[in-house]
Amino acid sequence: MMGNPWAGEVSLVLDGVEHDLKLTLGALAEFEAALDDETVLQLIERFEAGQFSTRDVLGLVVAGLRGGGWQGRSSDLLSVEIEGGLLGATKAAAQLLARAFAGGAD
């Protein structure tokens, strides 16, 4: 299993298991609702400026996992080993945004 960049998918390994992440419209809407008064477009601007938080990264990873069919909760990720650590999760989050809004492979 490997994320299909042309379908907007990104792969991320959690506890040794590869997952395909994708930002579907439903997953984005759920994530945006948790952003308080901020929109996803404002989040993208913050990512582009390097002004994002680990909460942003986790939120995008959870949204991508849900868009890929995962049924867990964000709290499930608190004890999960993410391949590549924070850098790996941040890279996956940035790729999710790029693929969801730019379309196709990056």
N, CA, C and O atoms as CSV, one atom per row, in Angstrom:
chain,resi,resn,atom,element,x,y,z
A,1,MET,N,N,0.850,-1.169,0.000
A,1,MET,CA,C,0.000,0.000,0.000
A,1,MET,C,C,0.896,1.231,0.000
A,1,MET,O,O,1.790,1.355,0.837
A,2,MET,N,N,0.663,2.107,-0.906
A,2,MET,CA,C,1.416,3.354,-0.949
A,2,MET,C,C,0.485,4.429,-1.463
A,2,MET,O,O,-0.218,4.237,-2.455
A,3,GLY,N,N,0.483,5.560,-0.783
A,3,GLY,CA,C,-0.404,6.642,-1.176
A,3,GLY,C,C,-0.245,7.018,-2.634
A,3,GLY,O,O,0.874,7.116,-3.138
A,4,ASN,N,N,-1.357,7.229,-3.311
A,4,ASN,CA,C,-1.371,7.628,-4.709
A,4,ASN,C,C,-1.393,9.158,-4.769
A,4,ASN,O,O,-2.428,9.770,-4.507
A,5,PRO,N,N,-0.266,9.778,-5.110
A,5,PRO,CA,C,-0.230,11.248,-5.136
A,5,PRO,C,C,-1.223,11.851,-6.122
A,5,PRO,O,O,-1.696,12.967,-5.910
A,6,TRP,N,N,-1.543,11.141,-7.188
A,6,TRP,CA,C,-2.482,11.667,-8.182
A,6,TRP,C,C,-3.907,11.682,-7.658
A,6,TRP,O,O,-4.761,12.391,-8.189
A,7,ALA,N,N,-4.168,10.891,-6.601
A,7,ALA,CA,C,-5.483,10.883,-5.953
A,7,ALA,C,C,-5.466,11.728,-4.685
A,7,ALA,O,O,-6.439,11.729,-3.932
A,8,GLY,N,N,-4.359,12.455,-4.436
A,8,GLY,CA,C,-4.244,13.295,-3.264
A,8,GLY,C,C,-3.857,12.551,-2.003
A,8,GLY,O,O,-3.960,13.093,-0.903
A,9,GLU,N,N,-3.414,11.316,-2.151
A,9,GLU,CA,C,-3.075,10.497,-0.986
A,9,GLU,C,C,-1.618,10.669,-0.570
A,9,GLU,O,O,-0.738,10.950,-1.384
A,10,VAL,N,N,-1.400,10.487,0.734
A,10,VAL,CA,C,-0.076,10.533,1.346
A,10,VAL,C,C,0.028,9.316,2.250
A,10,VAL,O,O,-0.940,8.970,2.928
A,11,SER,N,N,1.176,8.665,2.273
A,11,SER,CA,C,1.383,7.522,3.171
A,11,SER,C,C,2.091,7.976,4.435
A,11,SER,O,O,2.963,8.844,4.409
A,12,LEU,N,N,1.687,7.360,5.552
A,12,LEU,CA,C,2.319,7.614,6.833
A,12,LEU,C,C,2.314,6.307,7.615
A,12,LEU,O,O,1.300,5.610,7.661
A,13,VAL,N,N,3.447,5.975,8.228
A,13,VAL,CA,C,3.571,4.723,8.973
A,13,VAL,C,C,3.357,5.009,10.459
A,13,VAL,O,O,4.065,5.813,11.064
A,14,LEU,N,N,2.361,4.328,11.028
A,14,LEU,CA,C,2.023,4.448,12.441
A,14,LEU,C,C,2.198,3.085,13.091
A,14,LEU,O,O,1.558,2.115,12.686
A,15,ASP,N,N,3.058,3.008,14.094
A,15,ASP,CA,C,3.345,1.739,14.776
A,15,ASP,C,C,3.688,0.627,13.785
A,15,ASP,O,O,3.268,-0.518,13.951
A,16,GLY,N,N,4.449,0.977,12.761
A,16,GLY,CA,C,4.905,-0.008,11.794
A,16,GLY,C,C,3.897,-0.369,10.716
A,16,GLY,O,O,4.191,-1.203,9.861
A,17,VAL,N,N,2.716,0.236,10.735
A,17,VAL,CA,C,1.674,-0.056,9.748
A,17,VAL,C,C,1.478,1.166,8.859
A,17,VAL,O,O,1.241,2.272,9.345
A,18,GLU,N,N,1.579,0.950,7.555
A,18,GLU,CA,C,1.414,2.055,6.605
A,18,GLU,C,C,-0.061,2.372,6.406
A,18,GLU,O,O,-0.886,1.479,6.212
A,19,HIS,N,N,-0.377,3.667,6.459
A,19,HIS,CA,C,-1.743,4.146,6.250
A,19,HIS,C,C,-1.739,5.146,5.108
A,19,HIS,O,O,-0.808,5.938,4.963
A,20,ASP,N,N,-2.794,5.104,4.294
A,20,ASP,CA,C,-2.989,6.119,3.262
A,20,ASP,C,C,-3.883,7.209,3.824
A,20,ASP,O,O,-4.973,6.932,4.324
A,21,LEU,N,N,-3.419,8.446,3.741
A,21,LEU,CA,C,-4.151,9.603,4.225
A,21,LEU,C,C,-4.657,10.387,3.031
A,21,LEU,O,O,-3.991,10.466,1.999
A,22,LYS,N,N,-5.856,10.975,3.177
A,22,LYS,CA,C,-6.422,11.785,2.104
A,22,LYS,C,C,-7.357,12.814,2.719
A,22,LYS,O,O,-8.149,12.482,3.602
A,23,LEU,N,N,-7.277,14.042,2.271
A,23,LEU,CA,C,-8.159,15.087,2.765
A,23,LEU,C,C,-9.422,15.139,1.912
A,23,LEU,O,O,-9.478,15.833,0.897
A,24,THR,N,N,-10.424,14.395,2.341
A,24,THR,CA,C,-11.719,14.439,1.663
A,24,THR,C,C,-12.464,15.686,2.115
A,24,THR,O,O,-12.071,16.324,3.092
A,25,LEU,N,N,-13.516,16.032,1.426
A,25,LEU,CA,C,-14.298,17.208,1.786
A,25,LEU,C,C,-14.870,17.058,3.197
A,25,LEU,O,O,-14.844,18.008,3.979
A,26,GLY,N,N,-15.380,15.880,3.525
A,26,GLY,CA,C,-15.923,15.649,4.862
A,26,GLY,C,C,-14.867,15.772,5.943
A,26,GLY,O,O,-15.109,16.383,6.984
A,27,ALA,N,N,-13.685,15.191,5.703
A,27,ALA,CA,C,-12.595,15.273,6.679
A,27,ALA,C,C,-12.123,16.713,6.848
A,27,ALA,O,O,-11.810,17.139,7.959
A,28,LEU,N,N,-12.072,17.459,5.750
A,28,LEU,CA,C,-11.684,18.871,5.829
A,28,LEU,C,C,-12.716,19.690,6.604
A,28,LEU,O,O,-12.351,20.558,7.397
A,29,ALA,N,N,-13.984,19.419,6.380
A,29,ALA,CA,C,-15.041,20.148,7.085
A,29,ALA,C,C,-14.972,19.878,8.588
A,29,ALA,O,O,-15.120,20.796,9.395
A,30,GLU,N,N,-14.746,18.616,8.961
A,30,GLU,CA,C,-14.619,18.269,10.370
A,30,GLU,C,C,-13.402,18.948,10.987
A,30,GLU,O,O,-13.469,19.466,12.102
A,31,PHE,N,N,-12.296,18.944,10.258
A,31,PHE,CA,C,-11.076,19.577,10.752
A,31,PHE,C,C,-11.274,21.087,10.891
A,31,PHE,O,O,-10.873,21.676,11.895
A,32,GLU,N,N,-11.888,21.711,9.890
A,32,GLU,CA,C,-12.093,23.158,9.920
A,32,GLU,C,C,-12.978,23.558,11.098
A,32,GLU,O,O,-12.775,24.617,11.691
A,33,ALA,N,N,-13.951,22.727,11.438
A,33,ALA,CA,C,-14.825,23.013,12.581
A,33,ALA,C,C,-14.029,23.075,13.879
A,33,ALA,O,O,-14.409,23.786,14.809
A,34,ALA,N,N,-12.932,22.337,13.944
A,34,ALA,CA,C,-12.104,22.319,15.149
A,34,ALA,C,C,-11.080,23.459,15.176
A,34,ALA,O,O,-10.357,23.612,16.161
A,35,LEU,N,N,-11.009,24.252,14.114
A,35,LEU,CA,C,-10.028,25.333,14.028
A,35,LEU,C,C,-10.496,26.624,14.690
A,35,LEU,O,O,-9.864,27.664,14.504
A,36,ASP,N,N,-11.563,26.588,15.443
A,36,ASP,CA,C,-12.122,27.773,16.078
A,36,ASP,C,C,-12.591,28.746,15.002
A,36,ASP,O,O,-13.479,28.411,14.218
A,37,ASP,N,N,-12.021,29.926,14.950
A,37,ASP,CA,C,-12.473,30.941,13.989
A,37,ASP,C,C,-11.618,30.995,12.731
A,37,ASP,O,O,-11.755,31.918,11.928
A,38,GLU,N,N,-10.750,30.032,12.555
A,38,GLU,CA,C,-9.832,30.021,11.417
A,38,GLU,C,C,-10.375,29.114,10.310
A,38,GLU,O,O,-11.075,28.138,10.578
A,39,THR,N,N,-10.043,29.451,9.075
A,39,THR,CA,C,-10.426,28.605,7.947
A,39,THR,C,C,-9.230,27.755,7.520
A,39,THR,O,O,-8.095,28.008,7.923
A,40,VAL,N,N,-9.504,26.755,6.709
A,40,VAL,CA,C,-8.429,25.919,6.183
A,40,VAL,C,C,-7.486,26.760,5.329
A,40,VAL,O,O,-6.275,26.537,5.341
A,41,LEU,N,N,-8.024,27.715,4.595
A,41,LEU,CA,C,-7.156,28.569,3.768
A,41,LEU,C,C,-6.202,29.389,4.626
A,41,LEU,O,O,-5.053,29.602,4.238
A,42,GLN,N,N,-6.659,29.853,5.788
A,42,GLN,CA,C,-5.761,30.569,6.698
A,42,GLN,C,C,-4.691,29.621,7.246
A,42,GLN,O,O,-3.539,30.012,7.431
A,43,LEU,N,N,-5.086,28.373,7.502
A,43,LEU,CA,C,-4.119,27.375,7.953
A,43,LEU,C,C,-3.050,27.146,6.881
A,43,LEU,O,O,-1.865,27.041,7.199
A,44,ILE,N,N,-3.457,27.070,5.635
A,44,ILE,CA,C,-2.506,26.890,4.540
A,44,ILE,C,C,-1.514,28.050,4.518
A,44,ILE,O,O,-0.312,27.843,4.352
A,45,GLU,N,N,-2.017,29.252,4.684
A,45,GLU,CA,C,-1.131,30.424,4.713
A,45,GLU,C,C,-0.126,30.321,5.853
A,45,GLU,O,O,1.044,30.666,5.687
A,46,ARG,N,N,-0.585,29.844,7.019
A,46,ARG,CA,C,0.335,29.670,8.147
A,46,ARG,C,C,1.370,28.594,7.850
A,46,ARG,O,O,2.536,28.744,8.215
A,47,PHE,N,N,0.959,27.503,7.189
A,47,PHE,CA,C,1.920,26.458,6.823
A,47,PHE,C,C,2.965,27.019,5.867
A,47,PHE,O,O,4.159,26.764,6.025
A,48,GLU,N,N,2.514,27.781,4.880
A,48,GLU,CA,C,3.437,28.360,3.914
A,48,GLU,C,C,4.427,29.299,4.576
A,48,GLU,O,O,5.564,29.430,4.121
A,49,ALA,N,N,3.999,29.960,5.657
A,49,ALA,CA,C,4.871,30.894,6.373
A,49,ALA,C,C,5.652,30.214,7.492
A,49,ALA,O,O,6.434,30.862,8.188
A,50,GLY,N,N,5.443,28.906,7.668
A,50,GLY,CA,C,6.128,28.181,8.736
A,50,GLY,C,C,5.594,28.524,10.116
A,50,GLY,O,O,6.298,28.350,11.110
A,51,GLN,N,N,4.365,29.008,10.193
A,51,GLN,CA,C,3.762,29.443,11.456
A,51,GLN,C,C,2.686,28.468,11.935
A,51,GLN,O,O,1.610,28.894,12.357
A,52,PHE,N,N,2.962,27.182,11.873
A,52,PHE,CA,C,1.990,26.165,12.276
A,52,PHE,C,C,2.434,25.535,13.593
A,52,PHE,O,O,3.592,25.645,13.994
A,53,SER,N,N,1.489,24.873,14.255
A,53,SER,CA,C,1.772,24.235,15.542
A,53,SER,C,C,1.701,22.713,15.402
A,53,SER,O,O,1.245,22.186,14.387
A,54,THR,N,N,2.157,22.033,16.435
A,54,THR,CA,C,2.029,20.570,16.428
A,54,THR,C,C,0.558,20.182,16.454
A,54,THR,O,O,0.189,19.134,15.923
A,55,ARG,N,N,-0.288,21.006,17.061
A,55,ARG,CA,C,-1.743,20.758,17.043
A,55,ARG,C,C,-2.269,20.785,15.610
A,55,ARG,O,O,-3.113,19.969,15.240
A,56,ASP,N,N,-1.767,21.725,14.803
A,56,ASP,CA,C,-2.156,21.791,13.391
A,56,ASP,C,C,-1.749,20.515,12.664
A,56,ASP,O,O,-2.528,19.939,11.905
A,57,VAL,N,N,-0.513,20.085,12.911
A,57,VAL,CA,C,0.006,18.880,12.256
A,57,VAL,C,C,-0.851,17.681,12.646
A,57,VAL,O,O,-1.275,16.913,11.782
A,58,LEU,N,N,-1.106,17.519,13.940
A,58,LEU,CA,C,-1.911,16.395,14.403
A,58,LEU,C,C,-3.314,16.449,13.814
A,58,LEU,O,O,-3.855,15.420,13.408
A,59,GLY,N,N,-3.903,17.630,13.765
A,59,GLY,CA,C,-5.240,17.772,13.194
A,59,GLY,C,C,-5.292,17.371,11.734
A,59,GLY,O,O,-6.239,16.713,11.300
A,60,LEU,N,N,-4.285,17.760,10.976
A,60,LEU,CA,C,-4.235,17.387,9.557
A,60,LEU,C,C,-4.010,15.888,9.387
A,60,LEU,O,O,-4.608,15.262,8.511
A,61,VAL,N,N,-3.149,15.315,10.221
A,61,VAL,CA,C,-2.912,13.865,10.151
A,61,VAL,C,C,-4.200,13.115,10.465
A,61,VAL,O,O,-4.551,12.167,9.763
A,62,VAL,N,N,-4.905,13.528,11.508
A,62,VAL,CA,C,-6.170,12.874,11.861
A,62,VAL,C,C,-7.183,13.023,10.725
A,62,VAL,O,O,-7.852,12.056,10.360
A,63,ALA,N,N,-7.299,14.230,10.166
A,63,ALA,CA,C,-8.228,14.447,9.050
A,63,ALA,C,C,-7.857,13.567,7.861
A,63,ALA,O,O,-8.728,12.981,7.218
A,64,GLY,N,N,-6.549,13.476,7.571
A,64,GLY,CA,C,-6.106,12.625,6.465
A,64,GLY,C,C,-6.373,11.152,6.723
A,64,GLY,O,O,-6.781,10.420,5.822
A,65,LEU,N,N,-6.144,10.725,7.949
A,65,LEU,CA,C,-6.437,9.334,8.315
A,65,LEU,C,C,-7.927,9.043,8.153
A,65,LEU,O,O,-8.311,8.016,7.593
A,66,ARG,N,N,-8.752,9.948,8.645
A,66,ARG,CA,C,-10.203,9.755,8.530
A,66,ARG,C,C,-10.627,9.729,7.068
A,66,ARG,O,O,-11.457,8.913,6.669
A,67,GLY,N,N,-10.053,10.629,6.271
A,67,GLY,CA,C,-10.354,10.630,4.840
A,67,GLY,C,C,-9.915,9.348,4.159
A,67,GLY,O,O,-10.458,8.971,3.120
A,68,GLY,N,N,-8.935,8.680,4.741
A,68,GLY,CA,C,-8.465,7.395,4.227
A,68,GLY,C,C,-9.204,6.201,4.803
A,68,GLY,O,O,-8.873,5.057,4.494
A,69,GLY,N,N,-10.206,6.458,5.643
A,69,GLY,CA,C,-11.032,5.381,6.166
A,69,GLY,C,C,-10.762,4.980,7.613
A,69,GLY,O,O,-11.428,4.085,8.133
A,70,TRP,N,N,-9.812,5.614,8.264
A,70,TRP,CA,C,-9.471,5.298,9.648
A,70,TRP,C,C,-10.628,5.694,10.562
A,70,TRP,O,O,-11.254,6.735,10.358
A,71,GLN,N,N,-10.910,4.874,11.559
A,71,GLN,CA,C,-12.041,5.124,12.450
A,71,GLN,C,C,-11.630,5.614,13.837
A,71,GLN,O,O,-12.475,5.719,14.727
A,72,GLY,N,N,-10.354,5.912,14.032
A,72,GLY,CA,C,-9.862,6.299,15.349
A,72,GLY,C,C,-10.164,7.736,15.721
A,72,GLY,O,O,-10.845,8.465,15.000
A,73,ARG,N,N,-9.631,8.119,16.878
A,73,ARG,CA,C,-9.757,9.485,17.389
A,73,ARG,C,C,-8.356,10.076,17.514
A,73,ARG,O,O,-7.363,9.350,17.531
A,74,SER,N,N,-8.292,11.397,17.601
A,74,SER,CA,C,-6.979,12.033,17.717
A,74,SER,C,C,-6.249,11.560,18.967
A,74,SER,O,O,-5.023,11.450,18.953
A,75,SER,N,N,-6.965,11.283,20.037
A,75,SER,CA,C,-6.321,10.812,21.264
A,75,SER,C,C,-5.642,9.456,21.064
A,75,SER,O,O,-4.725,9.112,21.810
A,76,ASP,N,N,-6.077,8.689,20.075
A,76,ASP,CA,C,-5.435,7.397,19.778
A,76,ASP,C,C,-3.997,7.583,19.314
A,76,ASP,O,O,-3.184,6.666,19.430
A,77,LEU,N,N,-3.679,8.755,18.794
A,77,LEU,CA,C,-2.336,9.000,18.261
A,77,LEU,C,C,-1.332,9.428,19.323
A,77,LEU,O,O,-0.138,9.529,19.042
A,78,LEU,N,N,-1.807,9.679,20.540
A,78,LEU,CA,C,-0.907,10.134,21.598
A,78,LEU,C,C,0.156,9.102,21.954
A,78,LEU,O,O,1.251,9.468,22.384
A,79,SER,N,N,-0.149,7.822,21.784
A,79,SER,CA,C,0.806,6.774,22.146
A,79,SER,C,C,1.334,6.016,20.932
A,79,SER,O,O,1.951,4.961,21.082
A,80,VAL,N,N,1.101,6.537,19.745
A,80,VAL,CA,C,1.528,5.881,18.505
A,80,VAL,C,C,2.907,6.376,18.099
A,80,VAL,O,O,3.222,7.560,18.219
A,81,GLU,N,N,3.722,5.446,17.618
A,81,GLU,CA,C,5.014,5.845,17.054
A,81,GLU,C,C,4.810,6.183,15.581
A,81,GLU,O,O,4.404,5.339,14.781
A,82,ILE,N,N,5.100,7.431,15.246
A,82,ILE,CA,C,4.977,7.898,13.864
A,82,ILE,C,C,6.351,7.815,13.229
A,82,ILE,O,O,7.311,8.403,13.728
A,83,GLU,N,N,6.443,7.088,12.132
A,83,GLU,CA,C,7.730,6.958,11.445
A,83,GLU,C,C,8.204,8.347,11.025
A,83,GLU,O,O,7.479,9.090,10.363
A,84,GLY,N,N,9.417,8.682,11.416
A,84,GLY,CA,C,9.962,9.996,11.105
A,84,GLY,C,C,9.656,11.024,12.176
A,84,GLY,O,O,10.100,12.167,12.074
A,85,GLY,N,N,8.901,10.639,13.210
A,85,GLY,CA,C,8.596,11.544,14.314
A,85,GLY,C,C,7.851,12.789,13.866
A,85,GLY,O,O,7.056,12.755,12.927
A,86,LEU,N,N,8.123,13.878,14.552
A,86,LEU,CA,C,7.453,15.138,14.243
A,86,LEU,C,C,7.735,15.588,12.808
A,86,LEU,O,O,6.845,16.095,12.125
A,87,LEU,N,N,8.966,15.400,12.358
A,87,LEU,CA,C,9.310,15.794,10.989
A,87,LEU,C,C,8.509,14.987,9.966
A,87,LEU,O,O,8.011,15.541,8.986
A,88,GLY,N,N,8.386,13.681,10.194
A,88,GLY,CA,C,7.616,12.831,9.282
A,88,GLY,C,C,6.147,13.220,9.255
A,88,GLY,O,O,5.532,13.259,8.190
A,89,ALA,N,N,5.579,13.511,10.430
A,89,ALA,CA,C,4.181,13.922,10.506
A,89,ALA,C,C,3.973,15.283,9.840
A,89,ALA,O,O,2.972,15.499,9.157
A,90,THR,N,N,4.926,16.198,10.044
A,90,THR,CA,C,4.831,17.531,9.442
A,90,THR,C,C,4.915,17.449,7.924
A,90,THR,O,O,4.179,18.134,7.213
A,91,LYS,N,N,5.810,16.615,7.441
A,91,LYS,CA,C,5.939,16.435,5.986
A,91,LYS,C,C,4.647,15.870,5.406
A,91,LYS,O,O,4.188,16.320,4.356
A,92,ALA,N,N,4.059,14.883,6.087
A,92,ALA,CA,C,2.801,14.289,5.611
A,92,ALA,C,C,1.687,15.332,5.604
A,92,ALA,O,O,0.909,15.398,4.653
A,93,ALA,N,N,1.604,16.150,6.662
A,93,ALA,CA,C,0.572,17.183,6.744
A,93,ALA,C,C,0.730,18.199,5.610
A,93,ALA,O,O,-0.251,18.575,4.968
A,94,ALA,N,N,1.955,18.635,5.370
A,94,ALA,CA,C,2.202,19.606,4.294
A,94,ALA,C,C,1.866,19.004,2.928
A,94,ALA,O,O,1.293,19.680,2.074
A,95,GLN,N,N,2.222,17.739,2.724
A,95,GLN,CA,C,1.898,17.074,1.455
A,95,GLN,C,C,0.389,16.936,1.284
A,95,GLN,O,O,-0.127,17.102,0.179
A,96,LEU,N,N,-0.325,16.630,2.377
A,96,LEU,CA,C,-1.785,16.535,2.297
A,96,LEU,C,C,-2.390,17.842,1.812
A,96,LEU,O,O,-3.239,17.853,0.920
A,97,LEU,N,N,-1.943,18.949,2.409
A,97,LEU,CA,C,-2.462,20.248,1.990
A,97,LEU,C,C,-2.126,20.534,0.529
A,97,LEU,O,O,-2.982,20.972,-0.240
A,98,ALA,N,N,-0.891,20.286,0.161
A,98,ALA,CA,C,-0.472,20.557,-1.220
A,98,ALA,C,C,-1.252,19.722,-2.212
A,98,ALA,O,O,-1.679,20.230,-3.249
A,99,ARG,N,N,-1.443,18.462,-1.915
A,99,ARG,CA,C,-2.153,17.573,-2.847
A,99,ARG,C,C,-3.634,17.843,-2.883
A,99,ARG,O,O,-4.260,17.679,-3.930
A,100,ALA,N,N,-4.222,18.257,-1.764
A,100,ALA,CA,C,-5.645,18.526,-1.725
A,100,ALA,C,C,-6.002,19.806,-2.478
A,100,ALA,O,O,-7.066,19.899,-3.089
A,101,PHE,N,N,-5.100,20.792,-2.428
A,101,PHE,CA,C,-5.427,22.090,-3.005
A,101,PHE,C,C,-4.720,22.382,-4.309
A,101,PHE,O,O,-5.152,23.257,-5.060
A,102,ALA,N,N,-3.632,21.666,-4.599
A,102,ALA,CA,C,-2.940,21.874,-5.871
A,102,ALA,C,C,-3.373,20.835,-6.890
A,102,ALA,O,O,-3.298,21.063,-8.097
A,103,GLY,N,N,-3.832,19.679,-6.387
A,103,GLY,CA,C,-4.252,18.592,-7.268
A,103,GLY,C,C,-3.057,17.858,-7.840
A,103,GLY,O,O,-2.088,18.472,-8.287
A,104,GLY,N,N,-3.136,16.556,-7.822
A,104,GLY,CA,C,-2.077,15.727,-8.402
A,104,GLY,C,C,-0.851,15.654,-7.537
A,104,GLY,O,O,-0.856,16.086,-6.385
A,105,ALA,N,N,0.208,15.100,-8.105
A,105,ALA,CA,C,1.459,14.878,-7.381
A,105,ALA,C,C,2.194,16.195,-7.186
A,105,ALA,O,O,2.039,17.141,-7.958
A,106,ASP,N,N,3.003,16.225,-6.122
A,106,ASP,CA,C,3.822,17.424,-5.896
A,106,ASP,C,C,5.247,17.147,-6.252
A,106,ASP,O,O,6.097,18.029,-6.132
